[in-house]
Amino acid sequence: MNKPLVSIIVLNYNDQNFVIDLFNSLLKTTYPNFEIIFVDNASTDDSIKKVRENYGTLKNLKIIRNDKNYGYAKGNNIGLSFVQNATKYIVFLNADTIVTPNWLDELVSYMEKDLSIAAAQCKVLLLDKKTIDSAGHFLDFLLFTYQLGEDENDNEQYNHIYEITYPYGAAFILRKSILRSIKLNDELFDEDYFCYHEDADLGLRIRLAGYKIIYIPTAIVYHAKGGSKMRYDVVSLRSETNIVFHLTKNRLASLFKNYSILNVFRFLPLLLFLDLARAIGSIFLISKQHSYFTLKAIFWFFKNLKTISIKRSFVQNNIRKVSDSCILRYMFKPYLRYNIQKLRSYVRKGTEYSKLKSR
């Protein structure tokens, strides 16, 4: 029996410390029919040189070098344009991951069993192979993100298949045949997002189109969680990398674009209130930079409201097939304490990283 072709898109930006380990693990993949599309976002390190020197002769490898860093959203969209016509499934994989031999077999097997499944997320562990990064990604009603099992020891407590709100952008598979029904005009990932929350936004569109998204615990991937890309950049004055700026503006945009008008009026004022309260409180409790980027994100949202409204109209008229109730059932109730703790963790790790870089 012929195995369907899978296109694996690996987006890279300055991840030279990880790409060799990733490629070595990909070459041990037991699934027999896949191609690798390596997209480099104009890295300034030797990562693309290492890939070319060590794997440039592979027949199933395409190397694309972008002229600048387009972020996660556009970078992966560019990779998508190089997928073969014969491809049945597309995998999005971070460059700072290591896959297990049977990971792709497990993903494809479950996708083949149920045509209503549009996407499936891997079980993602940290590089120590015992700590959970994500056993499924979820949203609450205000679109704050939750990584089930995050930082817990993996004792197989999440070793069953279940539906999730959206697939983790670090490692997930997507059914190619549904692309037309979930694309935002010609973009799979909203390129206004640049980075952060673009996988959540995609998941909402998949759900609105009436498809399932599941978590598969037997498809295991190890993740360095951010690699050299500064995942926890909450102290920088550069908005292109600041997590607070992108998460805040993208969360607001996703809520406005994807909810019904009733739920926009229900949830958007509360989200704006919480963001403003965070901006004020962070002056005294976190940092002035945090306050600045929160306010800048809110300003960005209102400044770009016309563009976001056009995208909202497209989602509601061309993608939506089900009511919000079909999405809300896979969401959590807002749990602000969790998000405050997560933010504090980002601030701590971001500060430690900045101190390390300054040495």
N, C-alpha and C positions, 0 to 999 in steps of 0.2 A: 504494500500500500504506500503510495507516494505521500510524503509529508509536505504540507503547504509551506511556501516560502515565507520567511520572517525577515523583515528589515529592522536591524538594530541601530538606532540613531544614538551615537555617543557624542554629547556636546562637551567641549573642552575649553577651559580658559585657565591657563597657567597651572595645570595639574601634572607637571612632569614627574612629581614624586609618586604618582599613582597609576599613570597610563600603562606602564609595563606590566604591573601586576594585574590590571584589568584585562589587557590583551592576552596575557598568559592564561588567565582563567577562562576567557572566551574560547580560546583554542582547545580547551578541555571539555567544552560543552558537548554533551552526547547527542543533542538534537542535530540531525544531519544537514538541514537545508536552511541556511541563513546567510545574510550578507551584513556587513558592518559598514555603516556610513559615519565616518569620523568627521565631525564638524568642529573646526577650530575657530574660536572667536578672537582672532588676531592676538594670540598669546605672545607675551614678551619673553617667555622662558624657552627651554629646549624641548618642550613636550611634543610638538609636531615633528621636530627633527628626529626624536627618538622613535616615533611611530614609523616614519618613513624608512629609517635605517634598519629597524628590526622587523617590520611587517609589510613594507612597501611592495613586496612581491606577491602578497596574498591575492588570489583571484577574486575573492569575495569581499574585498575591501575597497571602499571609495574614500578618498581624503579630500575634504573641502576646506579651504582656508578663507575665511571672511576678511574683508578689508578693515573691519573694526569690531569692537566688542558690542554685539547686538543684544546681549543678555540672554536669559533662558528662552523667552517667548519667541523672538524673531530668529534666534539661532537655531532652535528646533524646527521652526517653520521652514527655514532654508533647507535643513536636512531632509525634511519631508518632500521637498520638490525633487529630490534625487532618488526617491523610492521607485523600484521597478513596477511596471504595470502588473506583473505576475504576482506581486506580493499580496498575501492574504492578511497578515498581521504585522503591526508596527510596534516595536518596543522602544521606549524612551529610557535611557540609562545614563546616569551621571558618570562622569569620568573618574570619580573617586570611589568607585565600587569594585567589589570582587564577586563574581558569580560562582555558584556551585555547579557541579557537572550536569545535574538533571533539572536545573531551574527552568530551562526553556521547554523541556518536555512536559513539565507539570503545567505551565501556563497554557501551552497550546492544547493540551489534552482537555482541560476544562472549557476552554473557549470553543472547542469542536463539539462538545456535548450539548451546549445550550446556545442557540442563535440569539437569544434575548440578552445575552451578556455582551456588553459593548467594550468593557475594560476590566482588567484584573490587576490588582497590586500584589507584588511579592511580599513575603515576610522579610523585613529589613532589620538586620542586627548590626551592631557596631563591629568594628574590626577585632574586638576581643572575642567575638563569636559567642558571647554569652549574655550580652546586654541588648535589650530590645531598643531599636530606634523607632520602628513603627510596626504595629500589628493591625494596621488599618487606619486610614485618615478619616476624620469626621469634622463636621461643622456644627456650631450651634445656630440658633435662630438669627443671631446677629452676625453670623459668618466669621466668628472667631474659630481658629483651628484647634483640633485635638488629635494628638497622636496616641492611639490606644497602646498601652503598655510601655510608653516611653520611659527609658532608664530603669525599667524593671529587669530582674534576672529572668532569662528565658527558661522556664520550667515546663514548657509545653502547655501553659495555661491558655494560650490562644491558638492551639493546634486544631482548629475546626474552621470550615468555610462559612463565611457570612457576608452579608451585603454591607457596604460602607457608603459614606456620602460621596467621596471622591478618591481617585487613585493618587498615591504619593508620586510626585514628579521624579523622584530619584530612581524608581524602578517599576515600570508598569507596561502592560501590553494593551494594545488598542486594535479593534477590528477595523480593517481598512474600508470595508464596504459601507460603513456608516458615516464616513467623513463628510459627505455632501450634506447629510441631515443635521450635522452638529457644528459645522464650520461657521464662524462669524464672518460673513461675506467670504473672503478667500483665506482667512486666517484661522488656523486651528487654535493657536494660543493668541490671546489678545496682545498685540505688540505694544500697546500703550502701557502695559504693565511692566515691561522690561524684565523684572524678576520678582518673585514672591507672589503667592496667591493665584498664579496663572493656572496651576493644576486644579485648584478649587473651583475657579471660574469655569474651566473646561468640564469638570465633574457636574456642575449645576446644569450646564447645557445638555450633557449626556442624559441626565435624569429628566430634564424637561422634555427631551425627545422620546421618553418612555422606555429607556433601556436600563439594564441592570449594571451595577459595578460591584465586584466582589473582591474579597481578600483570600489569597491562596497560601496557606502556611507551609506547604511542601515546596514552594518555589522560593528558595532562600538566597538572599543577596546580602553581602556585608558592605557596610557604608562607613566612610571616614567622616561623614556629616559635615560637609562644607569644604573639605580639602583646603587648598590655599586661597580660596575665593573669599575668605572672610565672611562666613555665614553670620557671625554675631557683630557685624559692624553697626553699632548703635552710638558710637562716640565720634565718628568721622563727620567732618563738615562738608563732605562731598555727597550730594543727594543721589548721585548715580549708584552708590553702593549702600546707602543708609537703609537699613532694614525697617526702621520706624517709618520713614517717608513712604517707601513702596508698599509695605503692608497696610498702612492706614489708607492711602489713596485707593489702592486696589480693592480693599474690603468694601469701601464706600461705593466704588464703581460696580462691583459684582452684585451688591445688594440692589442697587438701583436698576441694573440691567435685567436681572433674572427673576425677581419676584413679581407677582401680580401687583397691580396698582394699589389694591387694598393693603397688601402686606408691605409695600413701600411706605405708605403712610403710617402703617403700624410699627415698623421697625426702624426706619431711617432716622426719625427724630431722636429716638433713644440712642442709637449708635452715635449720632452727631453729639448728643449731650455727653456721652461717656468719653468720646474723643476730646471734646473741649475740656471736660473735667480733668482728664489725664494731662492735657497740655498745661493746665494751670498747676495741678498738683506736682508735676514733674519738675517744675522750677525749684521747688523746695525739697522734693524727695529723691529725684533722680539726677537730672542735669538740665541746664538751659538748652543744650543741644537737642535733647529729647523733646522739649517743649517746642522749640523752633521747628523741628521737622514734622511734628504732629500738626501744628498750625499751617505749615507749608503744604502738607498733604490735603488738609481740609480746603485750603484756598485753591489748590490744583483741581480738586473735585468740582468746585463751583465754576472755576474758570473754564473747565472742559465739559461742562454739563450739556452743551449743545451736541458735541460729538458723542458723548455717552448716551444721550437721548436717542440719537440716530441708531446706535448699536442696540439700545433697548428695544426700539421699534422692530428691528430685524429679528431679535430673539423672540419677541412675543408673537410676531406674525409669521415667521418662517421656521422656527425651531420648536416652539412649545407645542406639545401634543397632550400633556397632562396638566392637572392642577397642582398648585403648590403643596397640597396635602400629600401628594405622592413623593415629594422631596422631604417635607418636614418630618415624616415618619422615620427617616434615617438620620435625623439630626438630634443633637443633645439640647437640653435646656441650658441657657447661659449659666456658666459657672465662673464668676469673675475671679474668685480666689485662685483657680487654676491658672488663668491668664496672667494674673499679677505675679504669681510665682515663676511662671515661664519667662515673663519680661525681666524679672530680677535676675534670672539665670543668664539671659542674653546679655544684660548689662554687665554682669560679673565676668562672663567669658570674653565679651568684647573689650573690656578694660584690660584684662590679662593679656589678650592678644596684642593690643596696642602697645602695652609696656614691653612685650617681647620683641616687637618689631623695632622699637626705638633703641634697643640695646646695640 
